[in-house]
Amino acid sequence: MNAKTRLGDVAKVIRSKNAGPLLLTIDVIFGDAETYEKVLASGVLDARAMAKLYSVSDNEVAVIPYRQALAIKVTLPRLHRSGGPLDSDVYGAQQHAPVIDLEF
């Protein structure tokens, strides 16, 4: 990997979904341990970075690394309640898009 690598170019899967009506979960899954460790160490998916990306407070973001699955799970509050009048993605399935272009 070069100095600036896009997350979308190295992750096997990047997806998002609801974690209830008020929370969103983003899963980033890797195909090998080396890439997983590099991304985890880079801090690109840490609570502060994800809070800034999604315009929420960093104390509302949980980042959970799962080494056994070579995955990093990020849970954060939805800006609008799922199914509410301002919601544009009732299942939360399109909310991972900003993560794809993150560079580390």
Phi, psi and omega per residue, in radians:
M1 nan 2.437 3.120
N2 -1.481 -3.094 -3.039
A3 -1.022 -0.709 3.129
K4 -2.103 1.812 -3.129
T5 -2.013 2.346 3.099
R6 -1.333 2.397 3.118
L7 -1.022 -0.688 3.136
G8 -1.102 -0.362 3.134
D9 -1.490 -0.303 -3.083
V10 -2.029 -0.318 3.135
A11 -1.422 2.470 3.079
K12 -1.312 -0.682 3.138
V13 -2.469 2.361 2.938
I14 -2.303 2.082 -3.091
R15 -2.545 2.800 3.082
S16 -2.345 2.731 3.099
K17 -2.844 2.860 3.082
N18 -1.172 2.574 2.952
A19 -2.151 1.023 -2.996
G20 1.711 3.107 -3.072
P21 -1.283 -0.275 -3.056
L22 -1.963 -0.162 -3.077
L23 -2.143 2.707 3.117
L24 -2.198 2.447 3.076
T25 -2.070 2.340 3.067
I26 -2.041 2.201 3.113
D27 -1.917 2.288 3.039
V28 -2.143 2.066 -3.036
I29 -2.092 2.388 -3.065
F30 -1.973 2.767 -3.121
G31 -1.582 -0.220 -3.130
D32 -2.616 2.711 -3.073
A33 -1.155 -0.620 -3.118
E34 -1.080 -0.821 3.129
T35 -1.143 -0.778 3.105
Y36 -0.946 -0.859 -3.108
E37 -1.127 -0.697 3.128
K38 -1.123 -0.769 3.140
V39 -1.167 -0.779 3.127
L40 -1.041 -0.791 -3.131
A41 -1.193 -0.455 -3.084
S42 -1.203 -0.452 -3.108
G43 1.428 0.071 -3.111
V44 -1.095 -0.433 3.121
L45 -1.936 0.359 3.134
D46 -1.313 2.952 -3.037
A47 -1.025 -0.736 -3.116
R48 -1.131 -0.787 -3.133
A49 -1.127 -0.744 -3.129
M50 -1.224 -0.633 3.093
A51 -1.078 -0.761 3.126
K52 -1.126 -0.769 -3.121
L53 -1.080 -0.649 -3.067
Y54 -1.841 0.159 3.072
S55 0.975 0.831 3.039
V56 -2.245 2.984 3.113
S57 -1.337 2.447 -3.097
D58 -1.158 -0.360 3.083
N59 -1.364 -0.048 3.082
E60 -1.738 -0.011 -3.058
V61 -1.857 2.295 3.049
A62 -1.978 2.242 3.080
V63 -2.006 2.108 -3.053
I64 -2.158 1.863 3.068
P65 -1.403 2.389 3.088
Y66 -2.100 1.555 -3.081
R67 -1.029 -0.707 -3.106
Q68 -1.026 -0.569 -3.130
A69 -1.770 0.024 -3.061
L70 0.917 0.800 -3.054
A71 -2.306 2.670 3.019
I72 -2.189 2.192 -3.125
K73 -1.911 2.304 3.110
V74 -2.116 2.204 3.085
T75 -2.062 2.309 -3.098
L76 -2.605 2.820 -3.127
P77 -1.243 2.508 3.002
R78 -1.299 2.548 3.095
L79 -1.255 -0.512 3.112
H80 -2.345 2.398 -3.141
R81 -0.960 2.387 3.109
S82 -1.009 2.200 3.137
G83 1.457 -0.058 3.116
G84 -1.277 2.992 -3.067
P85 -1.093 -0.442 -3.135
L86 -1.698 -0.032 -3.085
D87 -1.349 2.303 3.122
S88 -1.938 0.028 -3.100
D89 -2.597 1.415 -2.984
V90 -1.004 -0.545 -3.131
Y91 -1.641 -0.140 -3.100
G92 1.252 0.241 -3.020
A93 -1.379 -0.107 -3.131
Q94 -1.994 0.085 -3.016
Q95 -1.419 -0.098 3.128
H96 -1.426 -0.177 -3.037
A97 -0.895 -0.763 -3.140
P98 -1.098 -0.444 -3.107
V99 -1.251 -0.538 -3.072
I100 -0.992 -0.701 -3.063
D101 -1.597 0.043 3.095
L102 -1.070 2.408 3.123
E103 -1.924 2.570 3.094
F104 -2.424 nan nan
